[in-house]
């Protein structure tokens, strides 16, 4: 029973927010499921999000006249 509670807590604390962040970043939300990989999953998803060019970056470049 405790294991189920820990898994549910992990899903609520990590997977759901990452799902929404990935969707907002223009990525497939299923990328957030990678966070379920023990020890390295959250680091992998964080690296993907950190190194990806976000859609709002394009809008900022257009406003500044940079192409």
C-alpha positions in Angstrom: 0.0 0.0 0.0 2.9 2.4 0.8 4.4 1.8 -2.6 1.2 2.8 -4.4 1.0 6.0 -2.3 4.6 6.9 -3.2 4.0 6.3 -6.9 0.8 8.4 -6.8 2.7 11.2 -5.0 5.5 11.0 -7.6 3.0 11.3 -10.4 1.2 14.3 -8.8 4.5 16.1 -8.0 6.5 15.5 -11.1 4.7 14.0 -14.1 1.6 16.2 -14.1 3.5 19.5 -14.0 6.1 18.3 -16.5 3.2 17.2 -18.8 1.9 20.8 -18.8 5.4 22.3 -19.2 6.1 20.1 -22.2 2.8 20.9 -23.8 3.5 24.7 -23.4 7.0 24.3 -24.8 5.5 22.8 -28.0 6.7 19.3 -27.3 4.8 16.0 -27.0 3.5 15.8 -23.4 4.5 12.1 -23.3 8.1 13.3 -22.9 7.2 13.9 -19.2 6.8 10.2 -18.7 10.6 9.9 -19.1 10.7 11.4 -15.6 9.5 8.1 -14.3 12.9 6.5 -15.0 14.6 6.0 -11.6 17.4 8.4 -10.6 18.0 10.1 -14.0 14.5 10.6 -15.5 13.9 14.1 -14.1 17.4 15.2 -15.1 16.8 14.0 -18.6 13.5 15.8 -19.0 15.0 18.9 -17.4 18.0 18.9 -19.9 15.6 18.4 -22.8 13.5 21.4 -21.7 16.6 23.5 -20.9 18.2 23.0 -24.3 15.1 23.2 -26.5 14.2 26.4 -28.2 10.8 27.5 -26.9 8.0 28.9 -29.1 8.0 32.2 -27.1 11.7 32.6 -27.9 10.7 33.0 -31.6 8.2 35.7 -30.7 10.8 37.6 -28.7 13.3 37.4 -31.6 10.7 38.8 -34.0 9.9 41.7 -31.7 13.6 42.6 -31.4 14.2 42.2 -35.1 16.7 39.4 -34.7 16.5 36.5 -37.1 
